[in-house]
């Protein structure tokens, strides 16, 4: 598949990955996860990409629902 075809098919994915790559380019490695989360949220906002932070998601493991709370 031609890389340009992929961009046409899913520009949202490329925009999100581009934002993540920019955070990594600017900050580099070595920070705690919270630093990257905050920088990524700022970058997504600056790019006008809608998002929600740390939403609760149901987890299913071996056909049973588990608890997943971000508290």
C-alpha positions in Angstrom: 0.0 0.0 0.0 1.3 3.5 -0.9 1.7 5.7 2.3 -0.2 8.5 0.6 -3.2 6.1 0.2 -3.1 5.4 3.9 -3.3 9.2 4.7 -6.3 9.6 2.5 -8.0 6.7 4.1 -7.5 7.7 7.7 -6.4 11.3 8.2 -7.5 11.3 11.9 -5.1 8.5 12.8 -2.2 10.4 11.1 -3.1 13.6 12.9 -3.1 11.8 16.3 0.2 10.0 15.6 1.7 13.3 14.4 0.7 14.9 17.7 2.3 12.1 19.6 5.5 12.3 17.5 5.7 16.0 18.1 5.5 15.5 21.9 8.2 12.9 21.7 10.4 15.1 19.4 10.1 18.1 21.8 10.4 16.3 25.2 12.5 13.3 24.3 12.6 10.4 26.7 13.0 10.1 30.4 10.0 11.9 31.9 7.2 10.3 34.0 4.0 9.3 32.2 2.1 12.3 33.6 4.4 14.7 31.8 3.7 13.1 28.5 0.0 13.0 29.2 -0.2 16.7 29.9 2.0 17.6 26.8 -0.1 15.3 24.6 -3.3 16.9 25.8 -1.9 20.4 25.1 -0.7 19.3 21.6 -4.1 17.7 20.7 -5.8 20.9 21.9 -3.5 23.2 19.8 -4.2 21.0 16.8 -8.0 21.1 17.3 -8.2 17.4 17.8 -11.1 16.5 20.2 -10.3 14.1 23.0 -11.2 13.0 26.5 -8.7 12.2 29.2 -8.7 8.9 31.2 -12.2 7.7 30.6 -13.6 4.7 32.4 -13.7 1.6 30.1 -15.2 -1.7 30.8 -12.7 -4.5 30.9 -13.7 -8.1 29.9 -11.4 -11.0 30.8 -12.4 -14.6 30.2 -16.0 -13.5 29.6 -16.3 -11.6 32.9 -16.5 -7.9 33.3 -13.9 -6.3 35.5 -13.7 -2.9 37.1 -11.7 -0.2 35.6 -11.9 3.2 37.3 -9.6 6.1 36.8 -9.5 7.6 40.2 
